[in-house]
Amino acid sequence: MAFHTNQIIYPIISASPYLAPAPPVSQLQGICFYEKIDNLQGVRNTYIAGEILSFSNIARVMENAVSVAERMQKNRLV
């Protein structure tokens, strides 16, 4: 499932197709990409981490990813 504006398609990642639908495209037109992402937070169990979207600080994103992986491994979730 995805929504699109101006020929750009944005995927909507969801755990279940039976949850609340994503906002209609008409509600998303005219706002910037990050506002669209914020509007999708929690819709259909979709949560997007800001660190993933901010590629201006790749070192911090990588550090955070390693930290999460280490915590998951410590808790034996991986």
mmCIF file of the N, C-alpha and C atoms, coordinates in Angstrom:
data_MODEL
# 
_entry.id   MODEL 
# 
loop_
_atom_site.group_PDB 
_atom_site.id 
_atom_site.type_symbol 
_atom_site.label_atom_id 
_atom_site.label_alt_id 
_atom_site.label_comp_id 
_atom_site.label_asym_id 
_atom_site.label_entity_id 
_atom_site.label_seq_id 
_atom_site.pdbx_PDB_ins_code 
_atom_site.Cartn_x 
_atom_site.Cartn_y 
_atom_site.Cartn_z 
_atom_site.occupancy 
_atom_site.B_iso_or_equiv 
_atom_site.pdbx_formal_charge 
_atom_site.auth_seq_id 
_atom_site.auth_comp_id 
_atom_site.auth_asym_id 
_atom_site.auth_atom_id 
_atom_site.pdbx_PDB_model_num 
ATOM 1   N N  . MET A 1 1  ? 0.854  -1.172  0.000  1.00 0.00 ? 1  MET A N  1 
ATOM 2   C CA . MET A 1 1  ? 0.000  0.000   0.000  1.00 0.00 ? 1  MET A CA 1 
ATOM 3   C C  . MET A 1 1  ? 0.899  1.233   0.000  1.00 0.00 ? 1  MET A C  1 
ATOM 4   N N  . ALA A 1 2  ? 0.474  2.277   -0.703 1.00 0.00 ? 2  ALA A N  1 
ATOM 5   C CA . ALA A 1 2  ? 1.279  3.491   -0.783 1.00 0.00 ? 2  ALA A CA 1 
ATOM 6   C C  . ALA A 1 2  ? 0.375  4.675   -1.085 1.00 0.00 ? 2  ALA A C  1 
ATOM 7   N N  . PHE A 1 3  ? 0.875  5.858   -0.790 1.00 0.00 ? 3  PHE A N  1 
ATOM 8   C CA . PHE A 1 3  ? 0.182  7.063   -1.229 1.00 0.00 ? 3  PHE A CA 1 
ATOM 9   C C  . PHE A 1 3  ? 1.148  7.832   -2.106 1.00 0.00 ? 3  PHE A C  1 
ATOM 10  N N  . HIS A 1 4  ? 0.623  8.605   -3.022 1.00 0.00 ? 4  HIS A N  1 
ATOM 11  C CA . HIS A 1 4  ? 1.511  9.317   -3.932 1.00 0.00 ? 4  HIS A CA 1 
ATOM 12  C C  . HIS A 1 4  ? 1.036  10.745  -4.131 1.00 0.00 ? 4  HIS A C  1 
ATOM 13  N N  . THR A 1 5  ? 1.993  11.608  -4.360 1.00 0.00 ? 5  THR A N  1 
ATOM 14  C CA . THR A 1 5  ? 1.711  13.000  -4.703 1.00 0.00 ? 5  THR A CA 1 
ATOM 15  C C  . THR A 1 5  ? 2.709  13.426  -5.758 1.00 0.00 ? 5  THR A C  1 
ATOM 16  N N  . ASN A 1 6  ? 2.227  14.073  -6.805 1.00 0.00 ? 6  ASN A N  1 
ATOM 17  C CA . ASN A 1 6  ? 3.098  14.615  -7.852 1.00 0.00 ? 6  ASN A CA 1 
ATOM 18  C C  . ASN A 1 6  ? 4.094  13.586  -8.371 1.00 0.00 ? 6  ASN A C  1 
ATOM 19  N N  . GLN A 1 7  ? 3.625  12.411  -8.684 1.00 0.00 ? 7  GLN A N  1 
ATOM 20  C CA . GLN A 1 7  ? 4.427  11.342  -9.275 1.00 0.00 ? 7  GLN A CA 1 
ATOM 21  C C  . GLN A 1 7  ? 5.413  10.695  -8.310 1.00 0.00 ? 7  GLN A C  1 
ATOM 22  N N  . ILE A 1 8  ? 5.426  11.073  -7.038 1.00 0.00 ? 8  ILE A N  1 
ATOM 23  C CA . ILE A 1 8  ? 6.317  10.453  -6.059 1.00 0.00 ? 8  ILE A CA 1 
ATOM 24  C C  . ILE A 1 8  ? 5.485  9.483   -5.232 1.00 0.00 ? 8  ILE A C  1 
ATOM 25  N N  . ILE A 1 9  ? 5.957  8.266   -5.088 1.00 0.00 ? 9  ILE A N  1 
ATOM 26  C CA . ILE A 1 9  ? 5.218  7.262   -4.329 1.00 0.00 ? 9  ILE A CA 1 
ATOM 27  C C  . ILE A 1 9  ? 5.933  7.014   -3.008 1.00 0.00 ? 9  ILE A C  1 
ATOM 28  N N  . TYR A 1 10 ? 5.187  7.120   -1.917 1.00 0.00 ? 10 TYR A N  1 
ATOM 29  C CA . TYR A 1 10 ? 5.726  6.893   -0.584 1.00 0.00 ? 10 TYR A CA 1 
ATOM 30  C C  . TYR A 1 10 ? 5.106  5.618   -0.025 1.00 0.00 ? 10 TYR A C  1 
ATOM 31  N N  . PRO A 1 11 ? 5.914  4.609   0.320  1.00 0.00 ? 11 PRO A N  1 
ATOM 32  C CA . PRO A 1 11 ? 5.333  3.382   0.867  1.00 0.00 ? 11 PRO A CA 1 
ATOM 33  C C  . PRO A 1 11 ? 4.789  3.596   2.274  1.00 0.00 ? 11 PRO A C  1 
ATOM 34  N N  . ILE A 1 12 ? 3.750  2.873   2.602  1.00 0.00 ? 12 ILE A N  1 
ATOM 35  C CA . ILE A 1 12 ? 3.211  2.877   3.955  1.00 0.00 ? 12 ILE A CA 1 
ATOM 36  C C  . ILE A 1 12 ? 3.442  1.485   4.514  1.00 0.00 ? 12 ILE A C  1 
ATOM 37  N N  . ILE A 1 13 ? 4.281  1.403   5.526  1.00 0.00 ? 13 ILE A N  1 
ATOM 38  C CA . ILE A 1 13 ? 4.611  0.123   6.133  1.00 0.00 ? 13 ILE A CA 1 
ATOM 39  C C  . ILE A 1 13 ? 3.640  -0.113  7.273  1.00 0.00 ? 13 ILE A C  1 
ATOM 40  N N  . SER A 1 14 ? 3.000  -1.258  7.254  1.00 0.00 ? 14 SER A N  1 
ATOM 41  C CA . SER A 1 14 ? 1.987  -1.523  8.265  1.00 0.00 ? 14 SER A CA 1 
ATOM 42  C C  . SER A 1 14 ? 2.010  -2.985  8.651  1.00 0.00 ? 14 SER A C  1 
ATOM 43  N N  . ALA A 1 15 ? 1.672  -3.245  9.901  1.00 0.00 ? 15 ALA A N  1 
ATOM 44  C CA . ALA A 1 15 ? 1.605  -4.614  10.387 1.00 0.00 ? 15 ALA A CA 1 
ATOM 45  C C  . ALA A 1 15 ? 0.333  -5.297  9.912  1.00 0.00 ? 15 ALA A C  1 
ATOM 46  N N  . SER A 1 16 ? -0.681 -4.549  9.596  1.00 0.00 ? 16 SER A N  1 
ATOM 47  C CA . SER A 1 16 ? -1.958 -5.153  9.239  1.00 0.00 ? 16 SER A CA 1 
ATOM 48  C C  . SER A 1 16 ? -2.705 -4.281  8.243  1.00 0.00 ? 16 SER A C  1 
ATOM 49  N N  . PRO A 1 17 ? -3.281 -4.904  7.218  1.00 0.00 ? 17 PRO A N  1 
ATOM 50  C CA . PRO A 1 17 ? -4.077 -4.127  6.272  1.00 0.00 ? 17 PRO A CA 1 
ATOM 51  C C  . PRO A 1 17 ? -5.454 -3.771  6.818  1.00 0.00 ? 17 PRO A C  1 
ATOM 52  N N  . TYR A 1 18 ? -5.806 -4.261  7.985  1.00 0.00 ? 18 TYR A N  1 
ATOM 53  C CA . TYR A 1 18 ? -7.139 -4.061  8.548  1.00 0.00 ? 18 TYR A CA 1 
ATOM 54  C C  . TYR A 1 18 ? -7.214 -2.885  9.515  1.00 0.00 ? 18 TYR A C  1 
ATOM 55  N N  . LEU A 1 19 ? -6.137 -2.175  9.702  1.00 0.00 ? 19 LEU A N  1 
ATOM 56  C CA . LEU A 1 19 ? -6.138 -1.039  10.614 1.00 0.00 ? 19 LEU A CA 1 
ATOM 57  C C  . LEU A 1 19 ? -6.619 0.216   9.888  1.00 0.00 ? 19 LEU A C  1 
ATOM 58  N N  . ALA A 1 20 ? -6.644 1.315   10.595 1.00 0.00 ? 20 ALA A N  1 
ATOM 59  C CA . ALA A 1 20 ? -7.144 2.569   10.022 1.00 0.00 ? 20 ALA A CA 1 
ATOM 60  C C  . ALA A 1 20 ? -6.404 2.917   8.736  1.00 0.00 ? 20 ALA A C  1 
ATOM 61  N N  . PRO A 1 21 ? -7.109 3.417   7.737  1.00 0.00 ? 21 PRO A N  1 
ATOM 62  C CA . PRO A 1 21 ? -6.463 3.759   6.471  1.00 0.00 ? 21 PRO A CA 1 
ATOM 63  C C  . PRO A 1 21 ? -5.584 4.995   6.595  1.00 0.00 ? 21 PRO A C  1 
ATOM 64  N N  . ALA A 1 22 ? -4.661 5.112   5.674  1.00 0.00 ? 22 ALA A N  1 
ATOM 65  C CA . ALA A 1 22 ? -3.794 6.294   5.623  1.00 0.00 ? 22 ALA A CA 1 
ATOM 66  C C  . ALA A 1 22 ? -4.632 7.500   5.217  1.00 0.00 ? 22 ALA A C  1 
ATOM 67  N N  . PRO A 1 23 ? -4.161 8.712   5.551  1.00 0.00 ? 23 PRO A N  1 
ATOM 68  C CA . PRO A 1 23 ? -4.903 9.912   5.152  1.00 0.00 ? 23 PRO A CA 1 
ATOM 69  C C  . PRO A 1 23 ? -5.026 9.983   3.632  1.00 0.00 ? 23 PRO A C  1 
ATOM 70  N N  . PRO A 1 24 ? -6.145 10.485  3.118  1.00 0.00 ? 24 PRO A N  1 
ATOM 71  C CA . PRO A 1 24 ? -6.293 10.615  1.669  1.00 0.00 ? 24 PRO A CA 1 
ATOM 72  C C  . PRO A 1 24 ? -5.252 11.570  1.095  1.00 0.00 ? 24 PRO A C  1 
ATOM 73  N N  . VAL A 1 25 ? -4.885 11.329  -0.149 1.00 0.00 ? 25 VAL A N  1 
ATOM 74  C CA . VAL A 1 25 ? -3.870 12.149  -0.811 1.00 0.00 ? 25 VAL A CA 1 
ATOM 75  C C  . VAL A 1 25 ? -4.268 13.620  -0.781 1.00 0.00 ? 25 VAL A C  1 
ATOM 76  N N  . SER A 1 26 ? -5.557 13.915  -0.909 1.00 0.00 ? 26 SER A N  1 
ATOM 77  C CA . SER A 1 26 ? -6.005 15.309  -0.924 1.00 0.00 ? 26 SER A CA 1 
ATOM 78  C C  . SER A 1 26 ? -5.637 16.045  0.359  1.00 0.00 ? 26 SER A C  1 
ATOM 79  N N  . GLN A 1 27 ? -5.538 15.317  1.469  1.00 0.00 ? 27 GLN A N  1 
ATOM 80  C CA . GLN A 1 27 ? -5.152 15.942  2.733  1.00 0.00 ? 27 GLN A CA 1 
ATOM 81  C C  . GLN A 1 27 ? -3.645 16.146  2.829  1.00 0.00 ? 27 GLN A C  1 
ATOM 82  N N  . LEU A 1 28 ? -2.878 15.445  1.998  1.00 0.00 ? 28 LEU A N  1 
ATOM 83  C CA . LEU A 1 28 ? -1.424 15.499  2.093  1.00 0.00 ? 28 LEU A CA 1 
ATOM 84  C C  . LEU A 1 28 ? -0.793 16.436  1.070  1.00 0.00 ? 28 LEU A C  1 
ATOM 85  N N  . GLN A 1 29 ? -1.561 16.900  0.092  1.00 0.00 ? 29 GLN A N  1 
ATOM 86  C CA . GLN A 1 29 ? -1.003 17.775  -0.934 1.00 0.00 ? 29 GLN A CA 1 
ATOM 87  C C  . GLN A 1 29 ? -0.720 19.153  -0.354 1.00 0.00 ? 29 GLN A C  1 
ATOM 88  N N  . GLY A 1 30 ? 0.384  19.742  -0.787 1.00 0.00 ? 30 GLY A N  1 
ATOM 89  C CA . GLY A 1 30 ? 0.729  21.090  -0.365 1.00 0.00 ? 30 GLY A CA 1 
ATOM 90  C C  . GLY A 1 30 ? 1.531  21.166  0.923  1.00 0.00 ? 30 GLY A C  1 
ATOM 91  N N  . ILE A 1 31 ? 1.883  20.029  1.510  1.00 0.00 ? 31 ILE A N  1 
ATOM 92  C CA . ILE A 1 31 ? 2.719  20.052  2.710  1.00 0.00 ? 31 ILE A CA 1 
ATOM 93  C C  . ILE A 1 31 ? 4.024  19.334  2.410  1.00 0.00 ? 31 ILE A C  1 
ATOM 94  N N  . CYS A 1 32 ? 5.064  19.670  3.151  1.00 0.00 ? 32 CYS A N  1 
ATOM 95  C CA . CYS A 1 32 ? 6.388  19.121  2.858  1.00 0.00 ? 32 CYS A CA 1 
ATOM 96  C C  . CYS A 1 32 ? 6.489  17.651  3.269  1.00 0.00 ? 32 CYS A C  1 
ATOM 97  N N  . PHE A 1 33 ? 7.531  16.983  2.782  1.00 0.00 ? 33 PHE A N  1 
ATOM 98  C CA . PHE A 1 33 ? 7.733  15.561  3.026  1.00 0.00 ? 33 PHE A CA 1 
ATOM 99  C C  . PHE A 1 33 ? 7.741  15.233  4.516  1.00 0.00 ? 33 PHE A C  1 
ATOM 100 N N  . TYR A 1 34 ? 8.464  16.014  5.324  1.00 0.00 ? 34 TYR A N  1 
ATOM 101 C CA . TYR A 1 34 ? 8.565  15.706  6.748  1.00 0.00 ? 34 TYR A CA 1 
ATOM 102 C C  . TYR A 1 34 ? 7.239  15.897  7.467  1.00 0.00 ? 34 TYR A C  1 
ATOM 103 N N  . GLU A 1 35 ? 6.426  16.854  7.017  1.00 0.00 ? 35 GLU A N  1 
ATOM 104 C CA . GLU A 1 35 ? 5.088  17.008  7.589  1.00 0.00 ? 35 GLU A CA 1 
ATOM 105 C C  . GLU A 1 35 ? 4.225  15.806  7.235  1.00 0.00 ? 35 GLU A C  1 
ATOM 106 N N  . LYS A 1 36 ? 4.378  15.288  6.014  1.00 0.00 ? 36 LYS A N  1 
ATOM 107 C CA . LYS A 1 36 ? 3.638  14.093  5.608  1.00 0.00 ? 36 LYS A CA 1 
ATOM 108 C C  . LYS A 1 36 ? 4.016  12.915  6.496  1.00 0.00 ? 36 LYS A C  1 
ATOM 109 N N  . ILE A 1 37 ? 5.315  12.772  6.746  1.00 0.00 ? 37 ILE A N  1 
ATOM 110 C CA . ILE A 1 37 ? 5.777  11.682  7.604  1.00 0.00 ? 37 ILE A CA 1 
ATOM 111 C C  . ILE A 1 37 ? 5.202  11.844  9.005  1.00 0.00 ? 37 ILE A C  1 
ATOM 112 N N  . ASP A 1 38 ? 5.243  13.052  9.557  1.00 0.00 ? 38 ASP A N  1 
ATOM 113 C CA . ASP A 1 38 ? 4.673  13.294  10.888 1.00 0.00 ? 38 ASP A CA 1 
ATOM 114 C C  . ASP A 1 38 ? 3.189  12.961  10.922 1.00 0.00 ? 38 ASP A C  1 
ATOM 115 N N  . ASN A 1 39 ? 2.471  13.269  9.847  1.00 0.00 ? 39 ASN A N  1 
ATOM 116 C CA . ASN A 1 39 ? 1.041  12.963  9.794  1.00 0.00 ? 39 ASN A CA 1 
ATOM 117 C C  . ASN A 1 39 ? 0.771  11.466  9.762  1.00 0.00 ? 39 ASN A C  1 
ATOM 118 N N  . LEU A 1 40 ? 1.745  10.693  9.298  1.00 0.00 ? 40 LEU A N  1 
ATOM 119 C CA . LEU A 1 40 ? 1.564  9.242   9.216  1.00 0.00 ? 40 LEU A CA 1 
ATOM 120 C C  . LEU A 1 40 ? 1.957  8.519   10.500 1.00 0.00 ? 40 LEU A C  1 
ATOM 121 N N  . GLN A 1 41 ? 2.606  9.213   11.433 1.00 0.00 ? 41 GLN A N  1 
ATOM 122 C CA . GLN A 1 41 ? 3.036  8.556   12.665 1.00 0.00 ? 41 GLN A CA 1 
ATOM 123 C C  . GLN A 1 41 ? 1.831  7.936   13.365 1.00 0.00 ? 41 GLN A C  1 
ATOM 124 N N  . GLY A 1 42 ? 1.901  6.634   13.607 1.00 0.00 ? 42 GLY A N  1 
ATOM 125 C CA . GLY A 1 42 ? 0.843  5.938   14.317 1.00 0.00 ? 42 GLY A CA 1 
ATOM 126 C C  . GLY A 1 42 ? -0.299 5.463   13.444 1.00 0.00 ? 42 GLY A C  1 
ATOM 127 N N  . VAL A 1 43 ? -0.372 5.927   12.201 1.00 0.00 ? 43 VAL A N  1 
ATOM 128 C CA . VAL A 1 43 ? -1.434 5.486   11.303 1.00 0.00 ? 43 VAL A CA 1 
ATOM 129 C C  . VAL A 1 43 ? -1.100 4.089   10.812 1.00 0.00 ? 43 VAL A C  1 
ATOM 130 N N  . ARG A 1 44 ? -2.027 3.167   10.969 1.00 0.00 ? 44 ARG A N  1 
ATOM 131 C CA . ARG A 1 44 ? -1.835 1.772   10.541 1.00 0.00 ? 44 ARG A CA 1 
ATOM 132 C C  . ARG A 1 44 ? -0.563 1.182   11.154 1.00 0.00 ? 44 ARG A C  1 
ATOM 133 N N  . ASN A 1 45 ? -0.288 1.511   12.414 1.00 0.00 ? 45 ASN A N  1 
ATOM 134 C CA . ASN A 1 45 ? 0.902  1.026   13.124 1.00 0.00 ? 45 ASN A CA 1 
ATOM 135 C C  . ASN A 1 45 ? 2.195  1.429   12.426 1.00 0.00 ? 45 ASN A C  1 
ATOM 136 N N  . THR A 1 46 ? 2.227  2.573   11.807 1.00 0.00 ? 46 THR A N  1 
ATOM 137 C CA . THR A 1 46 ? 3.418  3.065   11.121 1.00 0.00 ? 46 THR A CA 1 
ATOM 138 C C  . THR A 1 46 ? 4.137  4.055   12.024 1.00 0.00 ? 46 THR A C  1 
ATOM 139 N N  . TYR A 1 47 ? 5.382  3.753   12.341 1.00 0.00 ? 47 TYR A N  1 
ATOM 140 C CA . TYR A 1 47 ? 6.215  4.659   13.127 1.00 0.00 ? 47 TYR A CA 1 
ATOM 141 C C  . TYR A 1 47 ? 7.546  4.792   12.418 1.00 0.00 ? 47 TYR A C  1 
ATOM 142 N N  . ILE A 1 48 ? 7.991  6.006   12.198 1.00 0.00 ? 48 ILE A N  1 
ATOM 143 C CA . ILE A 1 48 ? 9.218  6.256   11.463 1.00 0.00 ? 48 ILE A CA 1 
ATOM 144 C C  . ILE A 1 48 ? 10.138 7.077   12.343 1.00 0.00 ? 48 ILE A C  1 
ATOM 145 N N  . ALA A 1 49 ? 11.334 6.564   12.576 1.00 0.00 ? 49 ALA A N  1 
ATOM 146 C CA . ALA A 1 49 ? 12.288 7.255   13.442 1.00 0.00 ? 49 ALA A CA 1 
ATOM 147 C C  . ALA A 1 49 ? 12.877 8.456   12.718 1.00 0.00 ? 49 ALA A C  1 
ATOM 148 N N  . GLY A 1 50 ? 12.934 9.582   13.407 1.00 0.00 ? 50 GLY A N  1 
ATOM 149 C CA . GLY A 1 50 ? 13.498 10.792  12.829 1.00 0.00 ? 50 GLY A CA 1 
ATOM 150 C C  . GLY A 1 50 ? 14.952 10.632  12.448 1.00 0.00 ? 50 GLY A C  1 
ATOM 151 N N  . GLU A 1 51 ? 15.683 9.816   13.205 1.00 0.00 ? 51 GLU A N  1 
ATOM 152 C CA . GLU A 1 51 ? 17.104 9.631   12.912 1.00 0.00 ? 51 GLU A CA 1 
ATOM 153 C C  . GLU A 1 51 ? 17.290 8.988   11.547 1.00 0.00 ? 51 GLU A C  1 
ATOM 154 N N  . ILE A 1 52 ? 16.372 8.123   11.164 1.00 0.00 ? 52 ILE A N  1 
ATOM 155 C CA . ILE A 1 52 ? 16.487 7.461   9.868  1.00 0.00 ? 52 ILE A CA 1 
ATOM 156 C C  . ILE A 1 52 ? 16.269 8.471   8.749  1.00 0.00 ? 52 ILE A C  1 
ATOM 157 N N  . LEU A 1 53 ? 15.379 9.415   8.966  1.00 0.00 ? 53 LEU A N  1 
ATOM 158 C CA . LEU A 1 53 ? 15.070 10.395  7.935  1.00 0.00 ? 53 LEU A CA 1 
ATOM 159 C C  . LEU A 1 53 ? 16.123 11.484  7.823  1.00 0.00 ? 53 LEU A C  1 
ATOM 160 N N  . SER A 1 54 ? 16.901 11.705  8.871  1.00 0.00 ? 54 SER A N  1 
ATOM 161 C CA . SER A 1 54 ? 17.890 12.771  8.867  1.00 0.00 ? 54 SER A CA 1 
ATOM 162 C C  . SER A 1 54 ? 19.254 12.214  8.482  1.00 0.00 ? 54 SER A C  1 
ATOM 163 N N  . PHE A 1 55 ? 19.579 12.319  7.204  1.00 0.00 ? 55 PHE A N  1 
ATOM 164 C CA . PHE A 1 55 ? 20.853 11.796  6.735  1.00 0.00 ? 55 PHE A CA 1 
ATOM 165 C C  . PHE A 1 55 ? 21.971 12.822  6.863  1.00 0.00 ? 55 PHE A C  1 
ATOM 166 N N  . SER A 1 56 ? 21.692 13.957  7.486  1.00 0.00 ? 56 SER A N  1 
ATOM 167 C CA . SER A 1 56 ? 22.725 14.970  7.644  1.00 0.00 ? 56 SER A CA 1 
ATOM 168 C C  . SER A 1 56 ? 23.737 14.566  8.702  1.00 0.00 ? 56 SER A C  1 
ATOM 169 N N  . ASN A 1 57 ? 23.390 13.616  9.551  1.00 0.00 ? 57 ASN A N  1 
ATOM 170 C CA . ASN A 1 57 ? 24.295 13.180  10.603 1.00 0.00 ? 57 ASN A CA 1 
ATOM 171 C C  . ASN A 1 57 ? 24.408 11.658  10.573 1.00 0.00 ? 57 ASN A C  1 
ATOM 172 N N  . ILE A 1 58 ? 25.038 11.138  9.526  1.00 0.00 ? 58 ILE A N  1 
ATOM 173 C CA . ILE A 1 58 ? 25.147 9.697   9.324  1.00 0.00 ? 58 ILE A CA 1 
ATOM 174 C C  . ILE A 1 58 ? 25.877 9.023   10.476 1.00 0.00 ? 58 ILE A C  1 
ATOM 175 N N  . ALA A 1 59 ? 26.916 9.659   11.013 1.00 0.00 ? 59 ALA A N  1 
ATOM 176 C CA . ALA A 1 59 ? 27.676 9.053   12.114 1.00 0.00 ? 59 ALA A CA 1 
ATOM 177 C C  . ALA A 1 59 ? 26.771 8.791   13.312 1.00 0.00 ? 59 ALA A C  1 
ATOM 178 N N  . ARG A 1 60 ? 25.917 9.742   13.640 1.00 0.00 ? 60 ARG A N  1 
ATOM 179 C CA . ARG A 1 60 ? 25.000 9.578   14.784 1.00 0.00 ? 60 ARG A CA 1 
ATOM 180 C C  . ARG A 1 60 ? 23.966 8.489   14.502 1.00 0.00 ? 60 ARG A C  1 
ATOM 181 N N  . VAL A 1 61 ? 23.469 8.438   13.267 1.00 0.00 ? 61 VAL A N  1 
ATOM 182 C CA . VAL A 1 61 ? 22.504 7.402   12.895 1.00 0.00 ? 61 VAL A CA 1 
ATOM 183 C C  . VAL A 1 61 ? 23.135 6.026   13.034 1.00 0.00 ? 61 VAL A C  1 
ATOM 184 N N  . MET A 1 62 ? 24.382 5.885   12.554 1.00 0.00 ? 62 MET A N  1 
ATOM 185 C CA . MET A 1 62 ? 25.074 4.598   12.644 1.00 0.00 ? 62 MET A CA 1 
ATOM 186 C C  . MET A 1 62 ? 25.339 4.233   14.094 1.00 0.00 ? 62 MET A C  1 
ATOM 187 N N  . GLU A 1 63 ? 25.749 5.202   14.894 1.00 0.00 ? 63 GLU A N  1 
ATOM 188 C CA . GLU A 1 63 ? 26.002 4.970   16.317 1.00 0.00 ? 63 GLU A CA 1 
ATOM 189 C C  . GLU A 1 63 ? 24.722 4.501   17.012 1.00 0.00 ? 63 GLU A C  1 
ATOM 190 N N  . ASN A 1 64 ? 23.613 5.133   16.697 1.00 0.00 ? 64 ASN A N  1 
ATOM 191 C CA . ASN A 1 64 ? 22.336 4.754   17.283 1.00 0.00 ? 64 ASN A CA 1 
ATOM 192 C C  . ASN A 1 64 ? 21.931 3.349   16.842 1.00 0.00 ? 64 ASN A C  1 
ATOM 193 N N  . ALA A 1 65 ? 22.142 3.020   15.565 1.00 0.00 ? 65 ALA A N  1 
ATOM 194 C CA . ALA A 1 65 ? 21.797 1.694   15.059 1.00 0.00 ? 65 ALA A CA 1 
ATOM 195 C C  . ALA A 1 65 ? 22.612 0.611   15.754 1.00 0.00 ? 65 ALA A C  1 
ATOM 196 N N  . VAL A 1 66 ? 23.905 0.862   15.944 1.00 0.00 ? 66 VAL A N  1 
ATOM 197 C CA . VAL A 1 66 ? 24.764 -0.095  16.648 1.00 0.00 ? 66 VAL A CA 1 
ATOM 198 C C  . VAL A 1 66 ? 24.294 -0.258  18.087 1.00 0.00 ? 66 VAL A C  1 
ATOM 199 N N  . SER A 1 67 ? 23.948 0.842   18.736 1.00 0.00 ? 67 SER A N  1 
ATOM 200 C CA . SER A 1 67 ? 23.461 0.799   20.114 1.00 0.00 ? 67 SER A CA 1 
ATOM 201 C C  . SER A 1 67 ? 22.189 -0.036  20.227 1.00 0.00 ? 67 SER A C  1 
ATOM 202 N N  . VAL A 1 68 ? 21.261 0.168   19.306 1.00 0.00 ? 68 VAL A N  1 
ATOM 203 C CA . VAL A 1 68 ? 20.013 -0.605  19.314 1.00 0.00 ? 68 VAL A CA 1 
ATOM 204 C C  . VAL A 1 68 ? 20.307 -2.084  19.096 1.00 0.00 ? 68 VAL A C  1 
ATOM 205 N N  . ALA A 1 69 ? 21.180 -2.396  18.137 1.00 0.00 ? 69 ALA A N  1 
ATOM 206 C CA . ALA A 1 69 ? 21.528 -3.790  17.861 1.00 0.00 ? 69 ALA A CA 1 
ATOM 207 C C  . ALA A 1 69 ? 22.182 -4.448  19.071 1.00 0.00 ? 69 ALA A C  1 
ATOM 208 N N  . GLU A 1 70 ? 23.074 -3.724  19.747 1.00 0.00 ? 70 GLU A N  1 
ATOM 209 C CA . GLU A 1 70 ? 23.734 -4.278  20.935 1.00 0.00 ? 70 GLU A CA 1 
ATOM 210 C C  . GLU A 1 70 ? 22.735 -4.533  22.057 1.00 0.00 ? 70 GLU A C  1 
ATOM 211 N N  . ARG A 1 71 ? 21.791 -3.598  22.252 1.00 0.00 ? 71 ARG A N  1 
ATOM 212 C CA . ARG A 1 71 ? 20.777 -3.800  23.294 1.00 0.00 ? 71 ARG A CA 1 
ATOM 213 C C  . ARG A 1 71 ? 19.879 -4.984  22.968 1.00 0.00 ? 71 ARG A C  1 
ATOM 214 N N  . MET A 1 72 ? 19.513 -5.125  21.697 1.00 0.00 ? 72 MET A N  1 
ATOM 215 C CA . MET A 1 72 ? 18.669 -6.251  21.303 1.00 0.00 ? 72 MET A CA 1 
ATOM 216 C C  . MET A 1 72 ? 19.407 -7.566  21.483 1.00 0.00 ? 72 MET A C  1 
ATOM 217 N N  . GLN A 1 73 ? 20.695 -7.573  21.133 1.00 0.00 ? 73 GLN A N  1 
ATOM 218 C CA . GLN A 1 73 ? 21.488 -8.786  21.283 1.00 0.00 ? 73 GLN A CA 1 
ATOM 219 C C  . GLN A 1 73 ? 21.647 -9.126  22.760 1.00 0.00 ? 73 GLN A C  1 
ATOM 220 N N  . LYS A 1 74 ? 21.846 -8.109  23.582 1.00 0.00 ? 74 LYS A N  1 
ATOM 221 C CA . LYS A 1 74 ? 21.984 -8.315  25.020 1.00 0.00 ? 74 LYS A CA 1 
ATOM 222 C C  . LYS A 1 74 ? 20.704 -8.926  25.594 1.00 0.00 ? 74 LYS A C  1 
ATOM 223 N N  . ASN A 1 75 ? 19.564 -8.471  25.093 1.00 0.00 ? 75 ASN A N  1 
ATOM 224 C CA . ASN A 1 75 ? 18.277 -8.994  25.548 1.00 0.00 ? 75 ASN A CA 1 
ATOM 225 C C  . ASN A 1 75 ? 17.858 -10.240 24.775 1.00 0.00 ? 75 ASN A C  1 
ATOM 226 N N  . ARG A 1 76 ? 18.743 -10.723 23.916 1.00 0.00 ? 76 ARG A N  1 
ATOM 227 C CA . ARG A 1 76 ? 18.529 -11.931 23.111 1.00 0.00 ? 76 ARG A CA 1 
ATOM 228 C C  . ARG A 1 76 ? 17.297 -11.836 22.223 1.00 0.00 ? 76 ARG A C  1 
ATOM 229 N N  . LEU A 1 77 ? 17.071 -10.660 21.674 1.00 0.00 ? 77 LEU A N  1 
ATOM 230 C CA . LEU A 1 77 ? 15.951 -10.471 20.763 1.00 0.00 ? 77 LEU A CA 1 
ATOM 231 C C  . LEU A 1 77 ? 16.359 -10.690 19.313 1.00 0.00 ? 77 LEU A C  1 
ATOM 232 N N  . VAL A 1 78 ? 17.685 -10.784 19.084 1.00 0.00 ? 78 VAL A N  1 
ATOM 233 C CA . VAL A 1 78 ? 18.155 -10.983 17.711 1.00 0.00 ? 78 VAL A CA 1 
ATOM 234 C C  . VAL A 1 78 ? 18.518 -12.433 17.536 1.00 0.00 ? 78 VAL A C  1 
# 
